[in-house]
């Protein structure tokens, strides 16, 4: 039988950079993370650029680096996190999510200690209201806000049927968006956090359900425009290493990895996302969850860390005819 290909441990990771021409370990399968982070709910989002790769960061070096960064804090409690000047609490949350890989949603994980927040602030001419989800993590009693959330997922980099019967399908796949697969239970848990934190029920817009495996496919956006930091792709260096000593190598962006035939597989691991929300309303009146409306969610993949590939998930090869 095929086991669900989702990790369920919470390793603290050490990360190093490698050249793109190296395949994943055993031919199987971030100082840049590529999306906006936030230190204030509903406020301006700063772009985190983790692309400045340090040659090597060992577990001891990472602790020393954190001490050095915190010693450089200025009067407004700003610190450096991988070359980015951010608020001290935001740096704590970035380390918690990206470095220590804690409080993720996923298979056999404990319920994340995080609260969801949203503020619909951007009405459009057609009456749609938009906002970003912010996540407040409880880190050793400190409440830290961040614009990122992690989930155990499988990332589909398999080739797609671009044309079918003369019709263009799955345009710009692997460049501006990809499918990520996760258990229905994981998505239901995520939706319950949205409901608890914001009051909004969530639609199934942009998802595909596979009843054979009880998995859901999400259309995850990728930053790809000039000036936008693209999502990083990291591969585990030693699959047998203990969780606390697990290390990953950055082998490029998702778009770069997708161009290599030997990487065009379904990769299992952790995806880190920024999430936005849209709700139908009117330009003059801000919608509220009490009205009974539902919200659509848009996931943007900002970083991937993989444990390897899996053959237990059948990839989508063309645009599905039947949606949720």
N, C-alpha and C positions, 0 to 999 in steps of 0.2 A: 504494500500500500504506500501511497505518497503522503508524507506528512506535510502539514501546512508549512510553507517555506519562510517563516517569519521568525527572526531572532527574538529571544525573550530575556536576555541578560542586559545589564546596564553597565557596560564597561566604561572606565575612564580611559581616554585615548591619548596617545602620543602621536603626533603627525609629522611626517617628513615629506619632502617633495621629490618626485622622480620625473624623468623625461617621458614624453608622450609615447616614444617608440617602444616602450616596454609593455608586454602584455600583463594581464592579471596573473597573480601567482598560480602556478600549475596550469597555465594556459586556460584558466577558467575565469574564470573571473576571480584644510582650506585656508590657506591664509587668505583666501578670497571667498566670500559666501554669497554675494550677489543679490541682495534685496534690501529693502528698507527696514531699518529697525526704529523703534520708538521708545522714548522714555516717558512720554506723557500720553495718556489715552486720548485718541481723537485729535492729537496735535500734529505738528509737522514731523515728517519722518526723514531721518538722515540716512544717507546711503553708506552702508558699511562695505569697505573695500578690503578684502583680506588676501588680495592677489600678490602682495609683496611677500614672496616665499622666503623664509629663513632657511639656510642650508640644512640644519638639522635641529630638532628640539627633542631632547631626551626627557624622560620623566623628571629627573632632577633639575635639568635646565629649565623645564617649564615652570617649576616652582620658583626657581631663582628669577626667571623672567617676570613672573607675577609680582615678586617682591620689588624688583627694580621698577616696574610700571607703577606700582602703588606709591613708591617713594617719590615719583615725579608728579604726584598730584599737586595741582595748583590751588589757589585760595577758594575756588568755586568747586572743589572736589571733583575735578576732571582727571581722568587717568587714561593711559594708553592701553588699548587692547588690540594687539596685532597691527600696530601702526595707525589705529584709529583713535582719535581723542574723543572719549565718551564720558558721560556721567559715571560716577563710581558705582552706583547701583545698577546701571545698565551694563557696565563691564562685568559685574557679578553675575547678572542674568546671562550674558553672552557666554561666559565660561561655563555656567551651569548647563546650558543647552548645547553649545557647540563643542566645548572641550570635554566636559564630563558626561555629556549625553544623558542627562537626567530628565525625569518627568515627561517622557514621551508616551504617546498613545500606542498601544499595540497588543499583540498576542501574548497572553500570560504575564502582562505587566501589571503592577499595582496602579490604582487610580492616580493619575497625575495630580500633584499639589499645585494647581493653577486655576485661576479664575479668569473667565473671558469677559472682555469689555468691548463695547462698540458705540460709536457716536455717528449717526448719519448726518453728514454735513454738506454734501455736495449734490444739490438737486440739478437735474438736467432739464432740457427743454421739454422732453417727452414725459416728465414727471417721475423718472427713476431717481431714487436717492441712493447715494453711495457712502460707504465708510469702511475703514480698516478695522479689523479685529486686533485688539491688544490683549496681551496675556500677562497676568500678574502672578508671578511665581513666589511661593513661600519657601525661601532658602534659609534654613536654620533660623526661622523666626523673622527674617527680613523679607519685606514685600517689595519685589522688584518687577518693574514693567518692561516688557520687550515686545517687539513686533514679529517674533518667530515662534513656531511650535513644531515639535518633532513627532513623527509617526513611523512605525514599522511598516514598510511598503515593499513592493516589488516594482522596479522601474523597467519599463518595456522599451528596449532599444532595438527590437527586431525590425527587419525591413517590412514596409507596408505596401499594399497594393494601391499605388497612387491613382491608377486609372482602371475603371471597371465599366465595360460596355460604353466606352467613350466618355464617361463622366469622371470629372476630377474628384478624387477622394483623399481625405486626410492630407490636405495641402500643408506644406511647411512642417511636416512631422519631424521631430528631432531637432528642429531649429527654433521654432517659436512655442512648441508645446509637445508634451509626451503623455502617454497613458501611465498612470501608476495604479497598481492593484493592492487592495487591502481587504481584510475580512469584513463582512457586513457588520459584525459585532463591534469592530473598531470604529467604523464610521458612525454607527448608532451611538456609541459612547461619546464620540466627538460632538455629535448633534445635541446630545443631552447637556453637554457643557455649554454649548451655544444657548440653548433654551434657558438654562439656569442663570447664566451670566447676563444675557441681553433681553430675555423674554421672548425672543423670536423663535418660531418653528422654522425648520429648514426644508426647502424643496429638494427634489432629486434631480434638479436641472444639472446637466453636464456630467451625469454618471451613467454607467452601464452595469447592469446586474447579471452575473453569471450564476444561475441557480444550481448548476452542476457542482460547483465548488463553494457556493455561498460567498463569493468574492464580488467586490465592486471595483469597477474601473473608473478612475477620475481623470478628467482632462486637466492636466496641470500645465499652467503657462510657464514659459521660460523667458527671462530677459534676454534680448538678442539685438536690440537696436544699438547703433553707435552711441557710446557714452554710458550705456547701461552695463553694470557689472554682470557677467554671465555666471550661471550656476557652476560650482565646482564639483568635480567627481573624484572621490577618494576610494581606494581599494585597500582591503586589509592586507597586511604584509605577512602575518603568521596566523593562520586560522586556529592553530592549536595553542596559542599563547593564552595565559590566564587573563581573565577579563580586565584586571587592573593594569596589565602590562600590554594590552592590545594596542597596536600601532597601525596607522593607515598612511598610504602614499597618495599624494595628489597627482593624478595622471593627466589632468587637463580639465576643460570645461565639459559639460554634458554634450554640447554640440560637437566638440572635437572628438570625444570618445565615440559618439554616434557615427562618425565617418569611417571608423575602422571596422572592417568586416569581422575580425575575431572578437570584437566587443559587442556585436549586434545580437545580444541575447537578452533574456529577462534576468535582471540583477536584483538580488534580495539584500535588504539592509535597512537603513534609516534614511528617510527623507526629511529635510527641514524646510518648512514652508512659511511664507507670509500669506495671510488670508484676508480677503476683502468681502464685503457684503453689499448686496443691492436689493432694494425694496421698491416696489411700484407704489407711487403716490401721485401727488400733483405738485407743480412748481411752487404753489403758495402755502401748502400745508404739509408739514413733516409727518410721515406715517409713524404710527406707534403700534407695538405688538398687541395692544388691547383691541385694535380694529379687526383682528382675526386674519390679517395678511401674513404671507410667508416670505422668507428671505431666501435669495439665491446666494450661494457661496462661490467664490473664485479662488482657487488655490494656485499660488505661484511657487514653483520649486526653486529653492535658493542654494541647496547643498545636498549631496548624496554621499553616504558612506556605505560601501557594500561589503558583505561577507563572502560573496561569490555569486554564481549563477544558479538558476533552478530550472528544471524541466517539468516541474509540477504545475505550472501555470500556463495554460494555452493562451498565447498572445492574440490580440485582435489584429487581423490582417487587412481589414477594409472597414469602411464606415458601417456600423451596425444598422440594420433595418428596424430593429425593435429596441426602443429605449424604455426606460423605467415607466 
